[in-house]
């Protein structure tokens, strides 16, 4: 009987460890990147009043590396030394939660966007916390990089004590939340201040256009290059049959 009980206990411990273990996405995880970028752009495209100069946001790996490094400290405070090789100013939003199984990047970003209920665009006043929201929808912040980190000993300064938790950090460039400035302009309809094209109420960037052009180039140029390679190989073999060696 004791052997059976020991076996059951071991099985329960193994199962419990398996159920409680959480694997968080890495900063190179394509789904994680897409979730972060798409949720930010969803919030940015739906601001009210509509934005005339809201830029489309894209992923930046250097910002993600900075976010990952700071998140590894498991400290619910802002990074005082945010840096980027190209941008002189970097913004930051932080989220933490318990238990780790509840973490979803989209839900964390949405919680920042939900702060819009406390923000008055006309007066630029916050009735409660709304700085996360204004950074999310800061028109000129068109780069984002995020990272999530598991903290087995708890997230310091979070109020969760030593309970295992998750800290989620997003860095932005250029930084938003500049004093005495609104997060975006609302002059006319959405995208009315865009120099380029407008996609889902967002001003498309040069890089977005270039990415599209590169994608088309790949689809068109690669097949042509492949066909030319076969033609060249056939011609060489036909006119110079002895040039090929076989074993």
Kinemage of the C-alpha trace (Angstrom):
@kinemage 1
@onewidth
@group {chain A} dominant
@subgroup {mainchain}
@vectorlist {calphas} color= white
{ca unk a 1} P 0.000 0.000 0.000
{ca unk a 2} L 2.811 2.387 0.880
{ca unk a 3} L 4.352 1.899 -2.577
{ca unk a 4} L 1.029 2.748 -4.210
{ca unk a 5} L 0.656 5.881 -2.089
{ca unk a 6} L 4.213 6.937 -2.885
{ca unk a 7} L 3.530 6.384 -6.573
{ca unk a 8} L 0.353 8.444 -6.456
{ca unk a 9} L 2.107 11.210 -4.526
{ca unk a 10} L 4.933 11.308 -7.052
{ca unk a 11} L 2.450 11.386 -9.923
{ca unk a 12} L 0.526 14.245 -8.259
{ca unk a 13} L 3.703 16.260 -7.720
{ca unk a 14} L 4.780 15.694 -11.316
{ca unk a 15} L 1.342 16.619 -12.659
{ca unk a 16} L 1.115 19.658 -10.407
{ca unk a 17} L 4.536 20.865 -11.547
{ca unk a 18} L 3.555 20.374 -15.173
{ca unk a 19} L 0.238 22.209 -14.787
{ca unk a 20} L 1.782 25.113 -12.900
{ca unk a 21} L 4.758 25.559 -15.206
{ca unk a 22} L 4.448 28.509 -17.571
{ca unk a 23} L 6.430 29.142 -20.719
{ca unk a 24} L 6.491 32.788 -21.750
{ca unk a 25} L 7.104 33.928 -25.349
{ca unk a 26} L 10.536 35.117 -26.399
{ca unk a 27} L 11.199 38.441 -28.143
{ca unk a 28} L 11.862 36.536 -31.381
{ca unk a 29} L 8.526 34.701 -31.260
{ca unk a 30} L 6.620 35.786 -34.387
{ca unk a 31} L 3.186 35.417 -32.802
{ca unk a 32} L 4.281 37.441 -29.772
{ca unk a 33} L 5.669 40.185 -32.021
{ca unk a 34} L 2.490 40.265 -34.118
{ca unk a 35} L 0.278 40.385 -31.020
{ca unk a 36} L 2.229 43.310 -29.573
{ca unk a 37} L 2.292 45.315 -32.799
{ca unk a 38} L -1.298 44.605 -33.821
{ca unk a 39} L -2.765 45.406 -30.395
{ca unk a 40} L -0.884 48.708 -30.284
{ca unk a 41} L -2.053 49.615 -33.781
{ca unk a 42} L -5.611 48.608 -32.932
{ca unk a 43} L -5.577 51.065 -30.047
{ca unk a 44} L -3.916 53.768 -32.141
{ca unk a 45} L -6.363 53.440 -35.038
{ca unk a 46} L -9.427 53.743 -32.797
{ca unk a 47} L -8.635 56.913 -30.811
{ca unk a 48} L -11.440 59.382 -30.214
{ca unk a 49} L -11.343 62.077 -31.488
{ca unk a 50} L -9.659 60.610 -34.587
{ca unk a 51} L -5.975 61.388 -35.135
{ca unk a 52} L -4.777 63.258 -38.180
{ca unk a 53} L -1.113 62.325 -37.674
{ca unk a 54} L -1.085 58.888 -36.004
{ca unk a 55} L 1.784 56.804 -37.370
{ca unk a 56} L 1.639 53.082 -37.963
{ca unk a 57} L 3.750 51.282 -35.351
{ca unk a 58} L 6.292 48.569 -36.178
{ca unk a 59} L 8.551 46.247 -34.174
{ca unk a 60} L 12.094 47.176 -33.183
{ca unk a 61} L 14.408 44.398 -31.964
{ca unk a 62} L 16.736 46.793 -30.117
{ca unk a 63} L 13.839 48.128 -28.051
{ca unk a 64} L 12.801 44.533 -27.327
{ca unk a 65} L 16.325 43.701 -26.133
{ca unk a 66} L 16.278 46.710 -23.802
{ca unk a 67} L 12.857 45.668 -22.495
{ca unk a 68} L 14.016 42.081 -21.919
{ca unk a 69} L 17.105 43.163 -20.030
{ca unk a 70} L 15.115 45.400 -17.683
{ca unk a 71} L 12.325 42.839 -17.206
{ca unk a 72} L 14.911 40.301 -16.039
{ca unk a 73} L 15.323 42.390 -12.865
{ca unk a 74} L 11.742 41.517 -11.811
{ca unk a 75} L 11.300 45.055 -10.522
{ca unk a 76} L 8.039 46.963 -10.994
{ca unk a 77} L 9.734 50.294 -11.594
{ca unk a 78} L 10.827 52.209 -14.679
{ca unk a 79} L 14.242 51.678 -16.205
{ca unk a 80} L 16.255 54.877 -15.540
{ca unk a 81} L 18.757 54.170 -18.325
{ca unk a 82} L 16.736 53.241 -21.403
{ca unk a 83} L 18.893 53.380 -24.507
{ca unk a 84} L 18.715 52.799 -28.256
{ca unk a 85} L 21.452 52.916 -30.917
{ca unk a 86} L 19.445 55.313 -33.127
{ca unk a 87} L 16.829 57.093 -30.985
{ca unk a 88} L 17.798 59.613 -28.323
{ca unk a 89} L 14.581 59.175 -26.335
{ca unk a 90} L 12.832 55.937 -25.340
{ca unk a 91} L 9.465 55.593 -23.586
{ca unk a 92} L 8.304 52.699 -21.420
{ca unk a 93} L 5.178 50.952 -20.155
{ca unk a 94} L 5.222 48.189 -17.517
{ca unk a 95} L 2.593 45.609 -16.575
{ca unk a 96} L 2.753 42.871 -13.962
{ca unk a 97} L 0.381 40.083 -13.038
{ca unk a 98} L -0.190 37.001 -10.930
{ca unk a 99} L -0.446 34.063 -11.476
{ca unk a 100} L 1.765 33.745 -14.585
{ca unk a 101} L -0.862 31.669 -16.395
{ca unk a 102} L -3.043 34.774 -16.880
{ca unk a 103} L -0.468 36.563 -19.022
{ca unk a 104} L -1.368 37.527 -22.568
{ca unk a 105} L 0.397 40.355 -24.356
{ca unk a 106} L -2.830 41.572 -25.958
{ca unk a 107} L -4.643 41.717 -22.602
{ca unk a 108} L -1.782 43.608 -20.960
{ca unk a 109} L -1.679 46.184 -23.766
{ca unk a 110} L -5.464 46.485 -23.699
{ca unk a 111} L -5.302 47.289 -19.982
{ca unk a 112} L -3.116 50.271 -20.896
{ca unk a 113} L -5.527 51.290 -23.651
{ca unk a 114} L -8.451 51.046 -21.208
{ca unk a 115} L -6.974 53.985 -19.299
{ca unk a 116} L -8.478 56.213 -22.007
{ca unk a 117} L -11.619 56.398 -19.891
{ca unk a 118} L -9.597 58.481 -17.431
{ca unk a 119} L -8.115 60.807 -20.065
{ca unk a 120} L -9.662 64.058 -21.327
{ca unk a 121} L -8.225 64.953 -24.717
{ca unk a 122} L -9.399 68.569 -24.673
{ca unk a 123} L -7.924 69.449 -21.282
{ca unk a 124} L -5.090 66.883 -21.390
{ca unk a 125} L -6.114 65.914 -17.845
{ca unk a 126} L -6.119 62.479 -16.189
{ca unk a 127} L -8.747 61.701 -13.548
{ca unk a 128} L -6.770 58.530 -12.677
{ca unk a 129} L -3.740 56.759 -14.137
{ca unk a 130} L -3.608 57.342 -17.904
{ca unk a 131} L 0.090 57.713 -18.772
{ca unk a 132} L 0.264 54.187 -20.183
{ca unk a 133} L -2.571 55.031 -22.574
{ca unk a 134} L -1.054 58.279 -23.806
{ca unk a 135} L 2.228 56.480 -24.553
{ca unk a 136} L 0.420 53.731 -26.468
{ca unk a 137} L -1.311 56.336 -28.673
{ca unk a 138} L 1.528 58.857 -28.908
{ca unk a 139} L 1.442 59.694 -32.612
{ca unk a 140} L 5.181 59.952 -33.262
{ca unk a 141} L 6.111 56.804 -31.291
{ca unk a 142} L 6.219 54.492 -34.289
{ca unk a 143} L 8.575 51.820 -32.918
{ca unk a 144} L 7.885 49.317 -30.158
{ca unk a 145} L 9.736 46.411 -28.585
{ca unk a 146} L 8.327 44.288 -25.737
{ca unk a 147} L 9.431 41.436 -23.486
{ca unk a 148} L 7.817 39.243 -20.830
{ca unk a 149} L 9.755 37.669 -17.968
{ca unk a 150} L 8.803 35.020 -15.428
{ca unk a 151} L 9.710 35.939 -11.841
{ca unk a 152} L 9.674 32.801 -9.633
{ca unk a 153} L 10.477 34.828 -6.505
{ca unk a 154} L 7.877 37.474 -7.258
{ca unk a 155} L 7.969 40.925 -8.856
{ca unk a 156} L 9.512 43.408 -6.438
{ca unk a 157} L 7.409 46.493 -5.635
{ca unk a 158} L 4.356 44.914 -7.261
{ca unk a 159} L 2.278 44.123 -4.191
{ca unk a 160} L 2.253 40.393 -4.941
{ca unk a 161} L 4.965 39.638 -2.418
{ca unk a 162} L 7.050 36.602 -3.267
{ca unk a 163} L 4.365 34.905 -5.347
{ca unk a 164} L 5.526 33.794 -8.776
{ca unk a 165} L 4.521 36.448 -11.278
{ca unk a 166} L 5.121 37.944 -14.704
{ca unk a 167} L 6.503 41.332 -15.653
{ca unk a 168} L 5.816 42.698 -19.131
{ca unk a 169} L 7.763 45.691 -20.465
{ca unk a 170} L 7.284 47.644 -23.690
{ca unk a 171} L 9.732 50.292 -24.876
{ca unk a 172} L 8.824 52.962 -27.437
{ca unk a 173} L 10.758 55.268 -29.753
{ca unk a 174} L 10.706 58.132 -30.069
{ca unk a 175} L 9.437 58.512 -26.496
{ca unk a 176} L 5.989 59.934 -25.830
{ca unk a 177} L 4.397 61.721 -22.878
{ca unk a 178} L 6.118 65.046 -23.509
{ca unk a 179} L 4.924 67.684 -21.042
{ca unk a 180} L 2.203 70.072 -22.194
{ca unk a 181} L 1.716 68.209 -25.469
{ca unk a 182} L -1.243 66.151 -26.625
{ca unk a 183} L -0.497 62.576 -27.697
{ca unk a 184} L -1.747 63.253 -31.222
{ca unk a 185} L -3.292 65.949 -33.410
{ca unk a 186} L -6.965 65.909 -34.255
{ca unk a 187} L -7.345 68.298 -37.163
{ca unk a 188} L -9.868 67.025 -39.662
{ca unk a 189} L -10.426 63.373 -40.438
{ca unk a 190} L -8.167 60.433 -39.612
{ca unk a 191} L -4.856 60.575 -41.504
{ca unk a 192} L -5.621 64.028 -42.903
{ca unk a 193} L -2.127 65.088 -41.858
{ca unk a 194} L -0.390 62.101 -43.472
{ca unk a 195} L 2.277 62.683 -46.090
{ca unk a 196} L 2.021 59.110 -47.358
{ca unk a 197} L -0.869 56.670 -47.498
{ca unk a 198} L -3.495 55.928 -44.866
{ca unk a 199} L -4.117 52.355 -43.706
{ca unk a 200} L -6.704 51.662 -41.003
{ca unk a 201} L -6.636 55.291 -39.843
{ca unk a 202} L -2.839 55.170 -39.499
{ca unk a 203} L -0.190 56.989 -41.509
{ca unk a 204} L 1.991 54.411 -43.230
{ca unk a 205} L 5.746 54.761 -42.768
{ca unk a 206} L 8.547 54.589 -45.308
{ca unk a 207} L 9.685 51.250 -43.932
{ca unk a 208} L 6.191 49.791 -44.311
{ca unk a 209} L 6.151 50.873 -47.966
{ca unk a 210} L 9.630 49.526 -48.515
{ca unk a 211} L 8.678 46.209 -46.931
{ca unk a 212} L 5.776 45.953 -49.364
{ca unk a 213} L 8.044 46.729 -52.296
{ca unk a 214} L 10.586 44.162 -51.130
{ca unk a 215} L 7.847 41.567 -50.816
{ca unk a 216} L 6.734 42.187 -54.404
{ca unk a 217} L 10.342 42.123 -55.562
{ca unk a 218} L 10.866 38.724 -53.946
{ca unk a 219} L 7.741 37.315 -55.597
{ca unk a 220} L 8.700 38.577 -59.043
{ca unk a 221} L 12.500 38.535 -59.164
{ca unk a 222} L 13.175 35.159 -57.542
{ca unk a 223} L 11.156 33.058 -60.047
{ca unk a 224} L 12.768 34.948 -62.961
{ca unk a 225} L 16.248 34.411 -61.510
{ca unk a 226} L 15.508 30.711 -61.021
{ca unk a 227} L 14.336 30.317 -64.636
{ca unk a 228} L 17.412 32.135 -65.955
{ca unk a 229} L 19.637 29.879 -63.844
{ca unk a 230} L 18.084 26.742 -65.393
{ca unk a 231} L 18.432 28.208 -68.902
{ca unk a 232} L 22.085 29.061 -68.296
{ca unk a 233} L 22.812 25.595 -66.897
{ca unk a 234} L 21.105 23.931 -69.885
{ca unk a 235} L 23.002 26.117 -72.362
{ca unk a 236} L 26.353 25.338 -70.747
{ca unk a 237} L 25.629 21.619 -70.717
{ca unk a 238} L 24.442 21.703 -74.348
{ca unk a 239} L 27.360 23.665 -75.810
{ca unk a 240} L 30.063 22.418 -73.434
{ca unk a 241} L 29.078 18.830 -72.567
{ca unk a 242} L 32.531 17.900 -71.249
{ca unk a 243} L 32.565 20.601 -68.590
{ca unk a 244} L 30.527 18.511 -66.151
{ca unk a 245} L 32.199 15.772 -64.142
{ca unk a 246} L 30.375 12.802 -62.631
{ca unk a 247} L 31.563 10.124 -60.264
